C-alpha cells in the first residue's frame, strides 16, 4: 500500500509492505505489531503518552524510508 501525504509543502510517500515490520525490527529492535497494538490500546483510552508517540514516529519513519 502506498500513500502520498503533503507535509510542510513537500510530498512524502509512505509505503507499507510485508517487509515493513522486518525493517522496523532491524532499525529499532522492537516488534512493530506489538507497538501497533499498544498504540491501538492508547487510542481507545483517548490519550497518548510520549513513548507511544515515539513508537508512532518510528513506524512513520520506517514507512517513509521504503
BELKATA-V580152 format. One record per residue. N is the residue number from 1. RES is the residue in three letters. SS is DSSP state (H for helix, E for strand, L for the rest). OMEGA is omega as a letter, one per 30 degrees, with the letter a starting at -180 (999 if undefined). D_LAST is the distance of its C-alpha to the last C-alpha in whole Angstrom. Layout:
BEGIN
N&RES&SS&OMEGA&D_LAST ; N&RES&SS&OMEGA&D_LAST
END
This chain:
BEGIN
1&UNK&L&l&11 ; 2&UNK&E&l&10 ; 3&UNK&E&l&12 ; 4&UNK&E&a&12 ; 5&UNK&E&l&14 ; 6&UNK&E&l&17 ; 7&UNK&E&l&17 ; 8&UNK&L&l&20 ; 9&UNK&L&l&20 ; 10&UNK&E&l&17 ; 11&UNK&E&a&14 ; 12&UNK&E&l&11 ; 13&UNK&E&l&9 ; 14&UNK&E&a&7 ; 15&UNK&E&l&6 ; 16&UNK&L&l&8 ; 17&UNK&L&l&9 ; 18&UNK&L&a&11 ; 19&UNK&L&a&9 ; 20&UNK&H&l&8 ; 21&UNK&H&l&12 ; 22&UNK&H&l&12 ; 23&UNK&H&l&9 ; 24&UNK&H&a&11 ; 25&UNK&H&l&14 ; 26&UNK&H&a&14 ; 27&UNK&H&a&13 ; 28&UNK&H&l&15 ; 29&UNK&L&l&18 ; 30&UNK&L&l&18 ; 31&UNK&L&a&18 ; 32&UNK&H&a&15 ; 33&UNK&H&l&18 ; 34&UNK&H&l&21 ; 35&UNK&H&l&19 ; 36&UNK&H&l&18 ; 37&UNK&H&l&22 ; 38&UNK&H&l&23 ; 39&UNK&H&l&22 ; 40&UNK&H&l&23 ; 41&UNK&H&l&27 ; 42&UNK&H&l&27 ; 43&UNK&H&l&26 ; 44&UNK&H&l&29 ; 45&UNK&H&l&31 ; 46&UNK&L&l&30 ; 47&UNK&L&a&29 ; 48&UNK&L&l&26 ; 49&UNK&L&a&27 ; 50&UNK&H&l&25 ; 51&UNK&H&l&24 ; 52&UNK&H&l&22 ; 53&UNK&H&l&21 ; 54&UNK&H&l&19 ; 55&UNK&H&l&17 ; 56&UNK&H&l&16 ; 57&UNK&H&a&15 ; 58&UNK&H&l&13 ; 59&UNK&H&l&11 ; 60&UNK&H&l&10 ; 61&UNK&H&a&9 ; 62&UNK&H&a&7 ; 63&UNK&H&l&6 ; 64&UNK&H&l&6 ; 65&UNK&H&a&4 ; 66&UNK&L&999&0
END
